[in-house]
């Protein structure tokens, strides 16, 4: 199929403005681009009121109104003139709009998220991390991400051109903050810095370190106080000077350490096909869904899950298990089989 001219598809992406959902939608587009030439229209739509969810569920489970009536429930961008072949989106509040628009225009739909009592048969593909679910669900090892070894290679070249002096092996340390069941105390940050110093010395590596929006100035100051900067090859202190370097860091690293509170950073790290360690603060109580994702990846030995205090003592450097097939390629194959085998 890849040797023939690609079929053109018009794709509408329903976006609720949430960064994680935006990234998943981009991941779906990334997979679709392997097989199709896409004309993409992003449509930002938000529910006018949360209490509209129940009447929308009832309405769409039994009838699909005309597309132009969607503005009674949603506010945002005007609908494009080009009719869609596929409607894509992520997040529960977008689910209603995705069903409504795709059915009203006779388009396929691809959704990442929970159904919120909508009938599963309203969807052509529902992308989930839970294993072994029947159609229209497609069970994935990781969330869709706009990432491939080819794109990483380009990012890697850029980083190396800006850091020609770094010859040591580098590992990435991605730092989140409170959320998703994690509560960080001062002692967690002190421990993390000390563990990084130990790991760098023991394994003769240098760190690529990036904090994030949720880390905060106070945590960054503690880390700066206890880190040995001789073992840092490149650093982003997000509260001081944000810099989007994740894909560069993943590209040049042979291993990634990522705080378990950030599902999106974990998914990107695993998607990059690097060995990944998810580290936990002392206070860690994720919800069942989050816990199950970590547990499954851990059982498949794609992820090591270790508390911060035990990083140096429990971490196994010989564990090199990664995904064997590029996630975007795997998703492209599954979407083609389920949605487009006859097109």
Wavefront OBJ file of the C-alpha trace (Angstrom):
o trace
v 0.000 0.000 0.000
v 2.872 2.369 0.799
v 4.265 2.055 -2.781
v 1.029 3.353 -4.337
v -0.200 6.977 -4.304
v -1.895 7.573 -0.986
v -5.671 7.944 -0.870
v -6.756 11.391 0.331
v -8.853 11.649 3.485
v -10.408 14.739 5.061
v -10.076 14.546 8.843
v -11.860 16.674 11.400
v -10.173 16.691 14.805
v -12.478 17.668 17.672
v -10.328 19.281 20.376
v -11.282 20.282 23.912
v -8.006 22.180 24.423
v -6.591 19.695 26.968
v -2.860 19.113 26.149
v -2.972 15.353 26.787
v -6.031 14.928 24.544
v -4.422 17.146 21.880
v -1.337 14.913 21.907
v -3.392 11.721 21.571
v -5.276 13.159 18.596
v -1.963 14.108 17.002
v -0.843 10.515 17.619
v -3.877 9.192 15.729
v -3.142 11.556 12.822
v 0.498 10.417 12.893
v -0.643 6.799 12.466
v -3.177 7.658 9.729
v -0.474 9.520 7.767
v 1.292 6.218 7.192
v -1.544 5.128 4.865
v -3.349 8.288 3.767
v -2.750 11.802 2.531
v -4.618 13.871 5.107
v -6.402 17.193 4.903
v -6.751 18.034 8.595
v -9.182 20.513 10.154
v -8.904 21.181 13.902
v -12.203 22.185 15.535
v -12.118 23.433 19.111
v -15.430 22.643 20.799
v -16.337 22.798 24.478
v -19.569 21.754 26.169
v -21.599 24.795 27.218
v -22.638 23.075 30.459
v -21.515 19.874 32.190
v -25.145 18.912 32.853
v -25.610 18.516 29.079
v -23.804 15.163 29.254
v -26.877 13.180 30.324
v -29.319 14.567 27.721
v -26.626 14.214 25.037
v -26.107 10.576 25.976
v -29.837 9.901 25.778
v -30.191 11.818 22.503
v -27.235 10.302 20.617
v -27.921 6.745 21.758
v -31.252 6.907 19.910
v -31.011 9.582 17.215
v -28.432 11.702 15.395
v -29.653 15.294 14.850
v -28.468 17.520 12.008
v -24.875 18.722 12.369
v -25.750 22.419 12.509
v -27.735 21.872 15.732
v -24.570 20.965 17.628
v -24.117 24.627 18.640
v -27.088 24.221 20.996
v -24.788 22.124 23.202
v -21.236 23.136 22.205
v -19.454 26.441 21.738
v -16.323 27.022 19.680
v -15.159 26.948 16.096
v -17.449 26.940 13.079
v -17.606 23.632 11.225
v -15.351 23.410 8.141
v -16.816 23.435 4.648
v -14.983 20.263 3.602
v -17.030 17.196 4.579
v -15.088 14.763 6.783
v -14.114 11.208 5.902
v -12.900 10.648 9.462
v -13.646 12.421 12.758
v -10.991 12.054 15.475
v -10.785 13.195 19.087
v -9.979 12.408 22.705
v -11.568 13.026 26.092
v -15.037 12.296 27.466
v -16.567 15.713 26.747
v -15.539 15.439 23.084
v -17.131 12.001 22.655
v -20.616 13.391 22.011
v -19.387 15.813 19.322
v -17.320 13.079 17.647
v -20.327 10.735 17.426
v -22.703 13.514 16.381
v -20.530 14.959 13.604
v -19.272 11.642 12.227
v -22.776 10.140 12.013
v -24.340 13.314 10.622
v -21.795 13.367 7.789
v -21.483 9.603 7.275
v -17.823 9.619 8.341
v -15.735 7.074 10.259
v -14.791 8.024 13.819
v -11.786 7.290 16.029
v -11.992 8.096 19.728
v -9.550 7.971 22.664
v -11.266 7.956 26.049
v -14.183 6.664 28.101
v -17.658 6.367 26.579
v -19.687 8.124 29.298
v -22.668 5.764 28.742
v -22.678 6.256 24.967
v -23.256 3.009 23.072
v -20.017 1.436 21.852
v -21.578 0.700 18.456
v -21.721 4.455 17.784
v -17.939 4.328 17.329
v -15.796 2.753 14.598
v -12.644 2.622 16.751
v -12.240 3.278 20.479
v -8.566 3.334 21.464
v -7.956 2.022 24.996
v -5.110 0.750 27.170
v -7.199 -2.060 28.681
v -6.261 -5.406 27.087
v -8.435 -7.835 25.116
v -11.595 -5.794 24.549
v -13.918 -6.626 21.605
v -14.596 -4.413 18.586
v -14.963 -1.485 18.204
v -12.312 -1.242 20.927
v -8.661 -1.394 19.872
v -6.385 -2.368 22.770
v -3.032 -0.561 22.665
v 0.141 -0.962 24.752
v 0.508 2.849 24.950
v -1.609 5.909 24.159
v -1.286 7.247 20.589
v 1.691 9.610 20.343
v 3.081 11.644 17.409
v 6.415 9.873 17.647
v 8.528 7.498 15.560
v 12.156 6.432 15.347
v 12.473 8.561 12.195
v 11.251 11.734 13.930
v 13.421 10.969 16.967
v 16.459 10.659 14.732
v 15.946 14.230 13.518
v 15.553 15.509 17.081
v 18.691 13.614 18.080
v 20.743 15.227 15.325
v 19.645 18.649 16.499
v 20.593 17.973 20.133
v 24.010 16.552 19.207
v 24.747 19.536 16.961
v 24.103 21.834 19.937
v 26.067 19.654 22.394
v 29.068 18.304 20.438
v 31.179 18.038 23.593
v 28.968 15.391 25.275
v 30.569 12.004 24.633
v 29.333 10.079 27.674
v 26.225 7.911 27.588
v 23.185 9.986 28.616
v 20.006 9.031 30.456
v 16.892 11.194 30.704
v 15.233 12.204 33.982
v 11.688 13.556 33.553
v 10.159 15.158 36.641
v 6.466 15.806 37.223
v 4.782 16.840 40.461
v 1.652 16.480 42.549
v -1.245 14.805 40.751
v -2.588 11.419 39.618
v -2.269 10.109 43.173
v 1.228 11.488 43.829
v 2.081 13.883 46.663
v 5.682 15.023 46.829
v 7.328 16.082 50.077
v 10.673 17.874 50.499
v 12.297 14.542 51.370
v 11.227 13.041 48.027
v 13.047 15.772 46.100
v 16.178 15.463 48.261
v 16.158 11.677 47.797
v 15.675 12.019 44.030
v 18.678 14.339 43.670
v 20.874 12.049 45.782
v 19.748 8.964 43.858
v 20.565 10.703 40.573
v 24.073 11.458 41.838
v 24.557 7.810 42.859
v 23.223 6.397 39.594
v 25.386 8.728 37.499
v 28.527 7.741 39.383
v 27.723 4.031 39.445
v 26.811 3.736 35.755
v 29.137 6.456 34.423
v 26.402 8.384 32.676
v 25.280 11.987 32.466
v 21.730 13.183 32.946
v 19.381 15.101 30.678
v 17.024 16.596 33.243
v 13.693 18.304 32.659
v 11.155 19.427 35.236
v 7.595 20.271 34.128
v 4.707 22.652 34.774
v 3.675 20.748 37.897
v 7.120 20.567 39.524
v 7.213 24.153 40.813
v 9.929 26.559 41.917
v 10.300 25.169 45.425
v 10.987 21.614 44.249
v 13.417 22.906 41.624
v 15.379 24.820 44.286
v 15.685 21.677 46.422
v 16.908 19.648 43.454
v 19.439 22.361 42.549
v 20.731 22.349 46.109
v 21.439 18.596 46.222
v 22.337 17.699 42.622
v 25.911 17.200 41.508
v 25.970 19.358 38.376
v 29.037 17.578 37.030
v 26.707 14.712 36.086
v 24.210 16.934 34.201
v 24.671 17.238 30.428
v 21.584 19.374 29.784
v 18.838 20.704 32.053
v 15.476 22.441 31.780
v 14.113 24.147 34.891
v 10.535 24.676 33.739
v 9.640 27.308 36.348
v 12.688 29.393 35.379
v 12.854 28.943 31.623
v 10.531 26.478 29.872
v 12.012 24.655 26.886
v 10.264 21.881 24.940
v 13.047 19.303 24.724
v 11.304 16.017 25.478
v 11.747 14.461 22.042
v 15.369 15.605 21.828
v 16.110 14.076 25.219
v 14.324 10.818 24.367
v 16.180 10.641 21.054
v 19.697 10.731 22.489
v 19.061 8.757 25.700
v 19.679 5.062 26.153
v 17.323 4.979 29.164
v 14.545 7.119 30.618
v 13.487 7.746 34.212
v 10.037 9.316 34.482
v 7.869 10.256 37.445
v 4.891 7.915 37.588
v 2.441 10.803 38.074
v 2.713 11.857 34.423
v 0.936 9.346 32.192
v 1.642 11.426 29.072
v 5.410 11.579 29.701
v 5.446 7.853 30.476
v 3.536 7.042 27.286
v 5.945 9.134 25.196
v 8.966 7.513 26.856
v 7.669 3.992 26.176
v 6.631 5.010 22.635
v 10.210 6.137 22.024
v 11.179 2.456 22.463
v 13.636 3.178 25.276
v 13.911 1.203 28.535
v 11.853 3.149 31.090
v 11.841 3.431 34.869
v 8.720 4.914 36.516
v 9.624 6.246 39.953
v 7.214 6.850 42.838
v 7.186 9.338 45.726
v 6.502 7.992 49.205
v 2.865 9.162 49.051
v 1.438 7.406 45.996
v -2.203 6.393 45.619
v -3.211 6.246 41.948
v -6.698 5.354 40.801
v -7.362 1.796 39.640
v -7.086 2.576 35.927
v -3.728 4.316 36.322
v -2.441 1.524 38.560
v -3.497 -1.145 36.048
v -1.619 0.532 33.187
v 1.603 0.650 35.223
v 1.076 -2.905 36.428
v 0.566 -4.257 32.904
v 3.647 -2.518 31.484
v 5.630 -3.694 34.492
v 4.523 -7.315 34.011
v 5.580 -7.084 30.356
v 8.963 -5.797 31.628
v 8.627 -2.684 29.474
v 8.643 -0.612 32.658
v 10.434 -0.849 35.994
v 8.328 0.712 38.772
v 10.517 1.753 41.724
v 10.138 4.092 44.696
v 12.507 7.077 44.732
v 14.172 5.866 47.930
v 15.073 2.538 46.290
v 16.120 3.730 42.837
v 19.815 2.973 43.190
v 19.364 -0.324 45.061
v 16.439 -1.819 43.070
v 17.079 -0.538 39.540
v 18.267 -3.234 37.113
v 20.539 -1.805 34.425
v 20.462 -5.073 32.482
v 16.704 -4.743 31.880
v 16.542 -3.573 28.271
v 13.009 -4.651 27.289
v 11.195 -2.225 24.999
v 8.294 -2.349 22.573
v 9.311 -4.394 19.523
v 7.060 -2.633 16.975
v 6.705 1.125 16.605
v 3.411 2.082 18.295
v 2.342 4.344 15.401
v 2.938 1.518 12.920
v 0.990 -0.908 15.104
v -1.913 1.550 15.390
v -1.888 2.224 11.625
v -2.176 -1.515 10.946
v -5.035 -1.949 13.434
v -6.961 1.065 12.113
v -6.536 -0.121 8.537
v -7.764 -3.596 9.398
v -10.773 -2.388 11.418
v -11.850 0.703 9.453
v -10.346 0.787 5.996
v -9.674 -2.777 4.829
v -12.217 -2.394 2.026
v -11.369 1.189 1.046
l 1 2 3 4 5 6 7 8 9 10 11 12 13 14 15 16 17 18 19 20 21 22 23 24 25 26 27 28 29 30 31 32 33 34 35 36 37 38 39 40 41 42 43 44 45 46 47 48 49 50 51 52 53 54 55 56 57 58 59 60 61 62 63 64 65 66 67 68 69 70 71 72 73 74 75 76 77 78 79 80 81 82 83 84 85 86 87 88 89 90 91 92 93 94 95 96 97 98 99 100 101 102 103 104 105 106 107 108 109 110 111 112 113 114 115 116 117 118 119 120 121 122 123 124 125 126 127 128 129 130 131 132 133 134 135 136 137 138 139 140 141 142 143 144 145 146 147 148 149 150 151 152 153 154 155 156 157 158 159 160 161 162 163 164 165 166 167 168 169 170 171 172 173 174 175 176 177 178 179 180 181 182 183 184 185 186 187 188 189 190 191 192 193 194 195 196 197 198 199 200 201 202 203 204 205 206 207 208 209 210 211 212 213 214 215 216 217 218 219 220 221 222 223 224 225 226 227 228 229 230 231 232 233 234 235 236 237 238 239 240 241 242 243 244 245 246 247 248 249 250 251 252 253 254 255 256 257 258 259 260 261 262 263 264 265 266 267 268 269 270 271 272 273 274 275 276 277 278 279 280 281 282 283 284 285 286 287 288 289 290 291 292 293 294 295 296 297 298 299 300 301 302 303 304 305 306 307 308 309 310 311 312 313 314 315 316 317 318 319 320 321 322 323 324 325 326 327 328 329 330 331 332 333 334 335 336 337 338 339 340 341 342 343
